Amino acid sequence: MQTRRPSRLKTFDYLGLHRYALTYCTDWRRRWFENAAAVDLVRTQFLRVAESERFAILVYCFMPDHVHLLVEGLTDDSNGKRFITKSKQCSAHAYAKAFNARLWQPFGFEHVLRDEEKVQVVARYILENPVRAGVSQTVLEYPFLGSQVYDVKELQDLLVRR
């Protein structure tokens, strides 16, 4: 199942200290992320791109056939469009080289977050995704989620704050 191309915000420049909720689906929704080696490889590429493009990965969750990212630009010239493009390109290239398969659907979904409260709501949604989908009994036992910024205790706090 392929997704149609979502539209970008026409009046938004994607530059600066913005936060984005991103979802990338695997090609034909194949269950590539049940494999720890695949998750590690793609996560490493995301972290590499985040560093080079001056972004922080606040929360991530690799579901079997898609990934959720909550990212934040760290400087005035952090470019959300470039992060999205490079994170998909670099991870797809590394994945193809390691597993000889196409990783992503052509497009993904993005949402620009506008306030602090919304960030906590989105972080909880991402972290609770494995439980809602029935692939894990509890959030913290699921092996393919985490954060570049928060430790386990801080992630637990995100889950209980309302």
Sequence and secondary structure as in RCSB ss.txt:
>XXXX:A:sequence
MQTRRPSRLKTFDYLGLHRYALTYCTDWRRRWFENAAAVDLVRTQFLRVAESERFAILVYCFMPDHVHLLVEGLT
DDSNGKRFITKSKQCSAHAYAKAFNARLWQPFGFEHVLRDEEKVQVVARYILENPVRAGVSQTVLEYPFLGSQVY
DVKELQDLLVRR
>XXXX:A:secstr
         TT   BSS EEEEEEEEGGG  GGGSHHHHHHHHHHHHHHHHHHTEEEEEEEEETTEEEEEEEE S
TT BHHHHHHHHHHHHHHHHHHHHSS  EEEEEEEEEE SHHHHHHHHHHHHHHHHHTTS SSTTT TTEE SS 
 HHHHHHHHH  
